[in-house]
Amino acid sequence: MILKADYEAKTVFEINYTKLKEEGIKVIAFDLDSTVMKSKSGRFSIETLNLFEKLKKDFKLLIISNNNNLEYISKAAQQIDFPVIGPAKKPATSVSKDFLKKNNIEIKEMVMVGDRPLTDILFGKFLGCKTILVDSISWQEEKPIVRLARKIERLVNI
């Protein structure tokens, strides 16, 4: 079941971060769009920024995004004080592996958090870290067709 996440939570705000710390997780990698930032918004919410500040006390944070708009990636990076990797080309791991190796990040001590099984979760599985599948951070605002596509994608547990 390569697309089955190790854990699931409604959003990044409902993840049991205490449990992750107890399990030896030291690095949390988040997907960007729809995971920690409303898709195509270019801005983190205050709630998300507060979550990051809280988490930085116990974890090293990074964002791994497939967004290929370098200006957008730069805009996201300017709002936080930890790395944003992009475009990462998930589920491929080569771009991220290079960064992790250069920064002495142990993959077994990392968790990948994302909203897409076919990119984020598969990436984490290929990389060899734990994975957490969350729903979109702005799920209440998504169009019905997007909600349907998400449900179909989650039905696949191979």
NORMODA-V311928 format. One record per residue. N is the residue number from 1. RES is the residue in three letters. PHI is phi as a letter, one per 20 degrees, with the letter a starting at -180 (NA if undefined). PSI is psi in whole degrees, 0 to 359 (none if undefined). OMEGA is omega in whole degrees, 0 to 359 (none if undefined). Layout:
# NORMODA-V311928
n=N res=RES phi=PHI psi=PSI omega=OMEGA
n=N res=RES phi=PHI psi=PSI omega=OMEGA
This chain:
# NORMODA-V311928
n=1 res=MET phi=NA psi=71 omega=186
n=2 res=ILE phi=f psi=337 omega=178
n=3 res=LEU phi=e psi=358 omega=180
n=4 res=LYS phi=e psi=119 omega=179
n=5 res=ALA phi=f psi=154 omega=176
n=6 res=ASP phi=f psi=325 omega=180
n=7 res=TYR phi=c psi=160 omega=174
n=8 res=GLU phi=c psi=149 omega=176
n=9 res=ALA phi=b psi=155 omega=180
n=10 res=LYS phi=f psi=308 omega=176
n=11 res=THR phi=b psi=178 omega=179
n=12 res=VAL phi=f psi=340 omega=181
n=13 res=PHE phi=f psi=346 omega=181
n=14 res=GLU phi=d psi=3 omega=179
n=15 res=ILE phi=f psi=141 omega=177
n=16 res=ASN phi=e psi=86 omega=183
n=17 res=TYR phi=f psi=332 omega=176
n=18 res=THR phi=f psi=316 omega=179
n=19 res=LYS phi=f psi=319 omega=178
n=20 res=LEU phi=f psi=316 omega=179
n=21 res=LYS phi=f psi=317 omega=178
n=22 res=GLU phi=f psi=331 omega=180
n=23 res=GLU phi=e psi=3 omega=177
n=24 res=GLY phi=n psi=12 omega=177
n=25 res=ILE phi=f psi=130 omega=180
n=26 res=LYS phi=d psi=344 omega=183
n=27 res=VAL phi=c psi=130 omega=175
n=28 res=ILE phi=d psi=120 omega=176
n=29 res=ALA phi=d psi=124 omega=180
n=30 res=PHE phi=d psi=143 omega=164
n=31 res=ASP phi=f psi=160 omega=182
n=32 res=LEU phi=e psi=281 omega=187
n=33 res=ASP phi=f psi=129 omega=179
n=34 res=SER phi=m psi=349 omega=178
n=35 res=THR phi=e psi=304 omega=179
n=36 res=VAL phi=d psi=355 omega=179
n=37 res=MET phi=b psi=136 omega=175
n=38 res=LYS phi=g psi=131 omega=185
n=39 res=SER phi=g psi=130 omega=177
n=40 res=LYS phi=m psi=14 omega=181
n=41 res=SER phi=e psi=326 omega=182
n=42 res=GLY phi=m psi=5 omega=181
n=43 res=ARG phi=c psi=136 omega=171
n=44 res=PHE phi=e psi=143 omega=175
n=45 res=SER phi=f psi=161 omega=176
n=46 res=ILE phi=g psi=320 omega=179
n=47 res=GLU phi=f psi=318 omega=179
n=48 res=THR phi=f psi=316 omega=179
n=49 res=LEU phi=f psi=321 omega=177
n=50 res=ASN phi=f psi=321 omega=177
n=51 res=LEU phi=f psi=314 omega=179
n=52 res=PHE phi=g psi=315 omega=180
n=53 res=GLU phi=f psi=318 omega=179
n=54 res=LYS phi=f psi=315 omega=184
n=55 res=LEU phi=f psi=329 omega=182
n=56 res=LYS phi=f psi=345 omega=177
n=57 res=LYS phi=f psi=332 omega=185
n=58 res=ASP phi=c psi=345 omega=187
n=59 res=PHE phi=c psi=155 omega=166
n=60 res=LYS phi=e psi=135 omega=182
n=61 res=LEU phi=d psi=150 omega=170
n=62 res=LEU phi=b psi=160 omega=178
n=63 res=ILE phi=d psi=133 omega=178
n=64 res=ILE phi=c psi=110 omega=187
n=65 res=SER phi=c psi=145 omega=173
n=66 res=ASN phi=e psi=354 omega=182
n=67 res=ASN phi=g psi=126 omega=183
n=68 res=ASN phi=e psi=10 omega=176
n=69 res=ASN phi=e psi=102 omega=185
n=70 res=LEU phi=f psi=327 omega=177
n=71 res=GLU phi=f psi=319 omega=178
n=72 res=TYR phi=f psi=315 omega=178
n=73 res=ILE phi=f psi=317 omega=179
n=74 res=SER phi=f psi=319 omega=179
n=75 res=LYS phi=f psi=318 omega=177
n=76 res=ALA phi=f psi=315 omega=182
n=77 res=ALA phi=f psi=328 omega=181
n=78 res=GLN phi=f psi=343 omega=183
n=79 res=GLN phi=e psi=351 omega=184
n=80 res=ILE phi=c psi=170 omega=181
n=81 res=ASP phi=d psi=37 omega=174
n=82 res=PHE phi=b psi=164 omega=190
n=83 res=PRO phi=f psi=145 omega=171
n=84 res=VAL phi=c psi=119 omega=179
n=85 res=ILE phi=d psi=124 omega=178
n=86 res=GLY phi=a psi=151 omega=355
n=87 res=PRO phi=f psi=132 omega=187
n=88 res=ALA phi=e psi=340 omega=179
n=89 res=LYS phi=m psi=36 omega=177
n=90 res=LYS phi=f psi=142 omega=15
n=91 res=PRO phi=e psi=1 omega=175
n=92 res=ALA phi=f psi=150 omega=187
n=93 res=THR phi=d psi=353 omega=189
n=94 res=SER phi=g psi=314 omega=181
n=95 res=VAL phi=f psi=312 omega=183
n=96 res=SER phi=f psi=321 omega=179
n=97 res=LYS phi=g psi=318 omega=179
n=98 res=ASP phi=g psi=314 omega=179
n=99 res=PHE phi=f psi=313 omega=182
n=100 res=LEU phi=f psi=318 omega=179
n=101 res=LYS phi=f psi=314 omega=180
n=102 res=LYS phi=f psi=334 omega=182
n=103 res=ASN phi=d psi=16 omega=176
n=104 res=ASN phi=l psi=43 omega=178
n=105 res=ILE phi=e psi=121 omega=178
n=106 res=GLU phi=f psi=119 omega=183
n=107 res=ILE phi=g psi=325 omega=181
n=108 res=LYS phi=f psi=346 omega=178
n=109 res=GLU phi=d psi=14 omega=185
n=110 res=MET phi=d psi=151 omega=172
n=111 res=VAL phi=c psi=139 omega=176
n=112 res=MET phi=d psi=125 omega=181
n=113 res=VAL phi=d psi=124 omega=180
n=114 res=GLY phi=b psi=170 omega=184
n=115 res=ASP phi=d psi=0 omega=184
n=116 res=ARG phi=c psi=117 omega=178
n=117 res=PRO phi=f psi=322 omega=187
n=118 res=LEU phi=f psi=348 omega=175
n=119 res=THR phi=d psi=296 omega=186
n=120 res=ASP phi=f psi=310 omega=184
n=121 res=ILE phi=f psi=316 omega=178
n=122 res=LEU phi=f psi=319 omega=175
n=123 res=PHE phi=g psi=310 omega=180
n=124 res=GLY phi=g psi=319 omega=179
n=125 res=LYS phi=f psi=315 omega=178
n=126 res=PHE phi=f psi=323 omega=181
n=127 res=LEU phi=f psi=325 omega=180
n=128 res=GLY phi=o psi=22 omega=178
n=129 res=CYS phi=d psi=171 omega=174
n=130 res=LYS phi=f psi=159 omega=183
n=131 res=THR phi=c psi=149 omega=176
n=132 res=ILE phi=c psi=123 omega=176
n=133 res=LEU phi=e psi=126 omega=177
n=134 res=VAL phi=c psi=162 omega=173
n=135 res=ASP phi=e psi=169 omega=178
n=136 res=SER phi=g psi=141 omega=179
n=137 res=ILE phi=f psi=338 omega=179
n=138 res=SER phi=c psi=41 omega=185
n=139 res=TRP phi=g psi=329 omega=182
n=140 res=GLN phi=f psi=337 omega=185
n=141 res=GLU phi=e psi=356 omega=184
n=142 res=GLU phi=f psi=149 omega=178
n=143 res=LYS phi=f psi=150 omega=180
n=144 res=PRO phi=g psi=322 omega=180
n=145 res=ILE phi=f psi=324 omega=178
n=146 res=VAL phi=f psi=318 omega=178
n=147 res=ARG phi=f psi=318 omega=179
n=148 res=LEU phi=f psi=315 omega=179
n=149 res=ALA phi=g psi=320 omega=178
n=150 res=ARG phi=f psi=317 omega=179
n=151 res=LYS phi=f psi=317 omega=179
n=152 res=ILE phi=f psi=316 omega=180
n=153 res=GLU phi=f psi=325 omega=181
n=154 res=ARG phi=f psi=345 omega=177
n=155 res=LEU phi=f psi=338 omega=182
n=156 res=VAL phi=e psi=113 omega=178
n=157 res=ASN phi=c psi=76 omega=181
n=158 res=ILE phi=d psi=none omega=none
